[in-house]
Amino acid sequence: MKIKNILTLLLFLTSISFFAQNGKIDEKREKIKAFKVSFLTTELELTSTEAEKFWPIYNAYDDKQFELRHLKMKTYLKKLNDDNFKNLSEKEAVTLLSQIESTDKELYQLREKFMSNIKKVLSAKKILLLKKSEDDFSRKLLQQYRDKANKD
């Protein structure tokens, strides 16, 4: 068995056990994350040394990004639904806008920190490949979602 296949399997199993310990992450998120780990491992062709350093940095970044994008922004967007939006005062709107801007800044700073850390682990070419692979993964996931919706 090739080292790449062994590494992919090992990372997949490790990610599953990690997610099983965290009761807050729902089943769909676990499946998507495991699929993403497998996809990125294959696309990036990480050496075992690179993988050992890459995955802890990437997972911490990905988890924090998820928290900021989905949990915080979800709270903000609930306030913007039609019923709540109509009753939103100007003061509340200013506060909400400030919170959204703050979260955007946090996301930007998180990405900067991640890039700084990952440059110590991967070559510039692999970092670009990571960006491309993340975009490819998102498109693939969206396509699977669309395909499933069309079947139902």
C-alpha positions as CSV (number, residue, x, y, z in Angstrom):
1,M,0.0,0.0,0.0
2,K,1.4,3.4,-0.9
3,I,2.4,5.8,1.9
4,K,-0.2,8.3,0.5
5,N,-3.0,5.8,0.9
6,I,-1.9,4.9,4.4
7,L,-1.6,8.6,5.4
8,T,-5.0,9.3,4.0
9,L,-6.6,6.4,5.9
10,L,-4.7,7.4,9.1
11,L,-5.8,11.0,8.8
12,F,-9.4,10.0,8.1
13,L,-9.5,7.7,11.2
14,T,-7.9,10.3,13.3
15,S,-10.4,13.0,12.3
16,I,-13.3,10.6,13.0
17,S,-12.0,9.9,16.5
18,F,-11.4,13.6,17.1
19,F,-15.0,14.4,16.0
20,A,-16.5,11.6,18.1
21,Q,-15.0,13.2,21.2
22,N,-16.6,16.6,20.5
23,G,-20.4,16.3,21.2
24,K,-21.1,19.8,19.8
25,I,-20.3,19.0,16.2
26,D,-23.3,17.5,14.4
27,E,-23.1,14.4,12.2
28,K,-23.2,16.2,8.9
29,R,-20.3,18.5,9.9
30,E,-18.3,15.4,10.9
31,K,-18.9,13.7,7.5
32,I,-18.1,16.9,5.6
33,K,-14.9,17.5,7.6
34,A,-13.8,13.9,7.1
35,F,-14.4,14.1,3.4
36,K,-12.5,17.4,3.3
37,V,-9.5,15.9,5.1
38,S,-9.4,13.0,2.7
39,F,-9.8,15.3,-0.3
40,L,-7.1,17.8,0.8
41,T,-4.7,15.0,1.7
42,T,-5.0,13.5,-1.7
43,E,-4.8,16.8,-3.5
44,L,-1.8,18.2,-1.6
45,E,0.2,15.0,-1.6
46,L,1.7,16.0,1.8
47,T,4.8,14.2,3.0
48,S,4.4,12.6,6.4
49,T,6.5,15.4,8.0
50,E,4.4,18.0,6.3
51,A,1.1,16.3,7.3
52,E,2.2,16.0,10.9
53,K,2.8,19.8,11.1
54,F,0.0,20.8,8.7
55,W,-3.1,19.2,10.1
56,P,-3.0,20.6,13.7
57,I,-2.5,24.1,12.2
58,Y,-5.2,23.6,9.6
59,N,-7.7,22.0,11.9
60,A,-7.4,24.8,14.5
61,Y,-7.8,27.4,11.7
62,D,-10.8,25.6,10.1
63,D,-12.6,25.1,13.5
64,K,-12.2,28.8,14.4
65,Q,-13.3,29.9,11.0
66,F,-16.4,27.7,11.2
67,E,-17.2,29.2,14.6
68,L,-16.9,32.7,13.3
69,R,-18.7,32.2,10.1
70,H,-21.5,29.9,11.1
71,L,-22.1,30.5,14.8
72,K,-21.6,34.2,15.1
73,M,-22.9,35.2,11.7
74,K,-25.9,33.0,12.1
75,T,-26.8,35.0,15.2
76,Y,-26.5,38.2,13.3
77,L,-28.5,37.0,10.3
78,K,-31.3,35.9,12.6
79,K,-31.7,39.5,13.5
80,L,-32.0,40.4,9.9
81,N,-34.9,38.2,9.0
82,D,-37.9,40.1,7.7
83,D,-39.9,40.2,11.0
84,N,-36.9,41.3,13.1
85,F,-35.5,43.7,10.5
86,K,-38.7,45.7,10.3
87,N,-38.6,46.2,14.1
88,L,-34.8,47.0,14.2
89,S,-34.1,50.5,15.6
90,E,-31.3,52.6,14.2
91,K,-29.3,52.1,17.4
92,E,-29.7,48.3,17.1
93,A,-28.7,48.4,13.4
94,V,-25.5,50.3,14.3
95,T,-24.7,47.8,17.0
96,L,-25.4,44.8,14.7
97,L,-23.3,46.4,11.8
98,S,-20.4,46.9,14.2
99,Q,-20.6,43.3,15.4
100,I,-20.6,42.1,11.7
101,E,-17.6,44.3,10.9
102,S,-15.8,43.0,14.0
103,T,-16.4,39.4,13.0
104,D,-15.1,40.2,9.4
105,K,-12.0,41.6,11.0
106,E,-11.5,38.5,13.1
107,L,-11.8,36.3,10.0
108,Y,-9.2,38.4,8.2
109,Q,-6.8,38.3,11.2
110,L,-7.4,34.5,11.5
111,R,-6.5,34.0,7.8
112,E,-3.4,36.2,8.2
113,K,-2.2,34.2,11.2
114,F,-3.0,30.9,9.4
115,M,-1.0,32.0,6.4
116,S,1.9,33.1,8.6
117,N,1.9,29.7,10.4
118,I,1.5,27.6,7.3
119,K,4.3,29.3,5.4
120,K,6.6,27.6,8.0
121,V,5.3,24.2,7.0
122,L,4.5,24.2,3.3
123,S,6.1,25.7,0.2
124,A,4.4,28.6,-1.6
125,K,3.3,26.3,-4.4
126,K,1.6,23.9,-1.9
127,I,-0.1,26.8,-0.2
128,L,-1.5,27.9,-3.5
129,L,-2.5,24.3,-4.2
130,L,-4.2,24.3,-0.8
131,K,-6.3,27.4,-1.8
132,K,-7.2,25.9,-5.1
133,S,-8.1,22.6,-3.4
134,E,-10.3,24.3,-0.8
135,D,-12.1,26.0,-3.6
136,D,-12.4,22.8,-5.6
137,F,-13.7,21.0,-2.5
138,S,-16.4,23.7,-1.9
139,R,-17.5,23.4,-5.5
140,K,-17.6,19.6,-5.3
141,L,-19.6,19.7,-2.1
142,L,-22.0,22.2,-3.6
143,Q,-22.4,20.1,-6.6
144,Q,-23.2,17.0,-4.5
145,Y,-25.7,19.0,-2.6
146,R,-27.4,20.1,-5.8
147,D,-27.4,16.6,-7.2
148,K,-29.0,15.3,-4.0
149,A,-31.6,18.0,-4.0
150,N,-32.5,17.2,-7.7
151,K,-32.9,13.5,-6.8
152,D,-35.3,14.3,-4.0
